[in-house]
Amino acid sequence: MGKLTQKREQLMWILSSILFLSALIIALLVFYIPTLTHIESKTGDIEVIREDIEKLTEDKLHPFLYSVNDVSSLSDINPLLGFFDILDMTLVTVLALLILPAWAYNSDRKWRDNIEDHIPSLLREISDAQKTGLPLPRAILEASKHQYGALTPELKKMAAKISWGIPFSKTLRSLTEVADTPLMKRTSLLILEAERSGGAIEDVFESAHTHVSEILGLKRERLTAMKPYTWIIYASFIIFSLVIIILLLTFFQRLAVQIVDAVRQDQEPQSGLPFNVAGLQLVFFHMMMIEAVFAGLIAGKMGEGDAKIGLRHSCILLMICYVFFKITIFVFPIVPNI
């Protein structure tokens, strides 16, 4: 995709919003309304649980103990019966909003980093060409014949403008307007001020090369030093997810089973739950999803200095959250003690 202009960014967010709203409407109509209806009807009220037990014949799993997968399969209006459930649709809905911006911002960052990484070699090439006696327009023309990554097309345009007689300062400003990275702006300003002040232009390019190389070296050192904090965010999210899943499995779901078992035996449960198991699973899953989004933004801000780049981490953490929860539901099914 390359450079992300303001117009492209606006179109990207409009498209993402349309995809998100479309997925949200499908999720609400096909998955959430049936599931929330079940959660509301199969509450923690003891009388409701007792009435459901009286209706059960051969079914050993009480409706109060249904997982979100079980509830999704009860919906007659679900066209993806047995293949797609509410957890899948929730993930698709959130990714519909985030995945396109994450890809666009990441592509834009790579484009800008590619330009900045090739600035020192470009400055050195122009400086060496001038030291051999070539004038500045010819030096830039010779430099444009080499490859400088994303900077190459714009450099060729700059060389063509200089060959047409357009002043160097004007062509350099045009280049900066397109390759508008902070380092490129700083470098062009340095070169223009030095040219305006007079002197040997080849020495200006040599000094600019040294200056830019030092800045890029400091930038790489900072990113290397901050990289461990990104992994800390990932580790923190995984620990948070494991704690949530362990609480759900070892306390809440077992408590729900004990409540149903007590009612089956005509005993009064010692405690109750505000939701059934499907409701609990849905609440915990959404907690993990929210944590994944914000943890990804923090990882981007700490590790790469830009929260927008963190959308990529948010998408990765959302996938980790989804896989963890899916494995939990399938590997640890709810089994009543009967």
N, C-alpha and C positions, 0 to 999 in steps of 0.2 A: 504493500500500500504506500509506503514511503511517508512523505511529509503529511501531517494532519493539519490541514488549514482550518480556519474558523468555520467556513461554510461546510466542509466535510464533517467537522465535529458536530455541527448542528443537525445535519442530515442523519448522521450516525445515531444520535440520541433520539431523534424522531422515529427512526426505524426500530430502534430497540424498544422504545415505548409502545409502538404499535404491536410488536411481537409479544411484549410483556402483557399488555392488556388482552390480547387475543388468548394467550395461554391462561391468563387469570380467569377469564370468563369461562373457558372450558373446564378449568379446575374447579371453579365454584359450582357450576351446574352439574357436572358429571361425578365429581368426587367429594367435594367438601360438604355440599348440602346433604347428601345421603349419610355421610359419616357423622356430621354434627347432629343430624336428626337422631341417629342411633345413640350418640353420646347423651343427648338430652333425654331420650326415652328410657335408656338403661342407666339410670343414675345410681348413686350410692344409697338410695333409699331402701331400707330393709324390706319394706312391703313389696316394692317393685321386684326385688330379687326373689322374694318368696313366691310371687305370682308367676314369674318365669320358670321357677323350678317345678311348679305344679303343672305347667304346660309341657315340660320336657318329657319325652318318652324314651327313645333310644339314644338321643344325643347326650353325650357325656360332658360336652363343653358348654357351660352356661353362657348366655349372651353377654353377661357382665364381663366375661373373660375373653371375649373376642378381641383379636389383634386388629390393627388397621387393615391388614390384608384380608382378614375374614369379613370385616365390615364392607370393604370395597367389593367383594364378591357377592354381597347380598343385593347390590343395586341392580335393578332390572334395566336401568337406562344407561348403564356403562357399556359402551360398544367394545371396549377392550377387556372384557371380562376374563379374568384369569391370567392376563398378560401384563397389564398396566394397573398400578394401584395409586393411592393418594400420595405416597412417598415419592414415587417416580414423577408424578405430575408436579409436585411441589418443587422438586429439583429442576425440572424442565422450565417451570415458570420463572424461577429466580435466575437461572442461566440465560433465559431469553432476554433478560434485562442487562446482564453483566458481560456476557461472553463477547459480544461485538465490540463494546467499548474497551474491554480488556485487550483484545487483539489489536485494535486500532492504536491505543496508547502505547502498547508494547512495540508495535511496528514503527511508530513515530520515534520512540526512544532509540531504537536500533539505528534508524536513519540518521538521527542527530549524532549519536555516538560514532557512527561510521564516518561522518563528515569531520568531526573533531579529531578523530584518530589520524586522518590523512592530512590535516593542516600542516603539521611540522615538516613532513616529507615534501609537500608542495612548496613551502617557503624555502627549504633548503635547495630544492631543484632550481627555483628562480634565482636564488642568490648565487649558486654555482654558475648558472648560465650567464649571469651578468659579469661575474668575475672573469669569464673568458672573453669578454668584450662585446657580448650581445646587448643591444638596447632592450629596455624593459618590454616593449610590445613583442619583440622577437623572442625574448626569454619566456614570456607567458605563452606564446604560440608553441614554442618547443615543449614547454611543460605540459600543455594540454594534450600532447600526443601520448602521454603516459596514462596509466590507470590510477585513479585516486578514489575508487569506490563511488559513493553517491555524489561526490563532488565533481566527477569527471564531466557529466553533461553540462553543468553550469559553467565549468571552467572553459569548455569549448565555446560556449556562447560568449563568454567574456573575451576570449582571444579573437573571435570573429568581430566583435564590436570594436576592439582596439585596432584591428586591421582596417576597419572602415573609417578610422580617424576619430572615433569617440574618445574623449579624454579618459585617462586611466582612473582618475578619482570617481568619475561618473560610473564607469563600468564596475568598479569595486563596490560602490554603493548598491548597484543593481544586484551584484552577486550576494551581498549581505542581506538584501531584502528577501531573497529566495532561501538561502542557507542561513536562516536567522537563529542560529544557535548562540548562546551567550559568549562562548569562546570565539566564534567567528566575528561577532560584533566587536568584541574587545580587540581582536587582532587587526581588523580593518581600520578601526579608529586609531590604533597605534601607528599603522602604516601611513594613513592619510595625514596625521599630524606631523610625522617625520618628513613626509614628502613636502608638505607646505613650508616646513621650517628650512628645508634645503639640506644639502650634504650628499654624501655617497649613498645612493638608494640601495646598493647591494649590502652595505653595512646595516641598513634598516631591516632588510629582510633577514639577515643573519641574526640580528638582535631579537627580532620577532620570533624566529625559529627557536632560539634558546628560551625565550619567555614562555612560549606555548608549550614546549616540551616539559618545562618545569611545572606548569599548571596541570598538564595531563598526568604527570607523575604523582603530584599531590592528590589529584582526584582518584587515581587508582589506589593509592594508599588508604584514602578515606573509605572507599568502597570495600576494600579488603578488610579493613578494621571493623566495619559495620556489618559485614556479612554474617558473622556468628549470631548477631541479634535476630536475623531473619530465621535461623534455625531454632533459636530459643522460642520465637513466636509459634513455630510449627510444633515444637515439643510441648509447649504450654497448651496448645489447642488439643493435641492428642491426649494429654493427661486429663484435661477438662472433659473430653468426650468419654474417656474410659470411666471417669468418676460418675458421670451422668448415667452411663449404661449400667454400671455396677449397682448404683442406687435403684435403678428401674428394675433390675433382675432380682436383686437380693432383698429388697424391702417392699417396694410398691406392688409389684406383681405377686409376690408371695402373700402380701397382706390381702390382696384381692381374692386369691385362692382360698385363704383362711376364712374370709368373710362368707364366701359361697358355701364352703364346707360346713361352717357353723350353722348357716340357715338350712342346709340340707338335713342336718341332724336335729333340727328344731331347737337349736341353741341360739342364744342372743350374742351376736358378735361384740367383742370388747371395744372395737374401734371401727370406724368406717372411712371410706374414701369419697372425696367430692366428685370424682369421675370414675368411669369404668376404665378397663385396661386400654382400650383403643384411644380414649381421651388422654390418658396419661402418656401413652407412646407419642401421640401427636404433639402434645405440649413439650415433651422432652426433645423431640426431633426438631421442632421449631426453635427451641433454645439453642441447640447445636448449630442450626443454620445461621441464626443471627450472630452467634459467636464467630462462625467461620468468615462471614462477610467483614466484620469489623477487625478481626485478627489479621485478615489479609491486607486491609488498608493500612494498619499499623506496621505490618511487615514491610510494605512498600515504602512507607515514609521513613522508617528507621534504616532499612537496608539500602535503599536507592535514592532516598531524599525526595520522593514524590509519591503522594498517596494514590494518584491515578494509576501508577504502575502497580500498586498493590491490588488492583482489581484482578490481575492475573493470579496472584496468590489466593485471593478470595475464591476464585473458581476452582483452584486446586483443592483448597480446604473444604469446599462444598462437596466435591467428589469424595474426599476422604470421609467426611461426615456421613454421606449417603451409604458408602460401602460398609462402614462400621455398623450403622443401624440396620442395614439389610442383613448382614451376617448375624447380628444379634437376634433378629426376629426368626430367621430360619434355623439357626443352630440351637437356640434356646426357646423352643415352643412352650406355651403355657399348658401345663398338665395338672388337672384337678386331682386332689387326693381322694379317689374313690376306688 
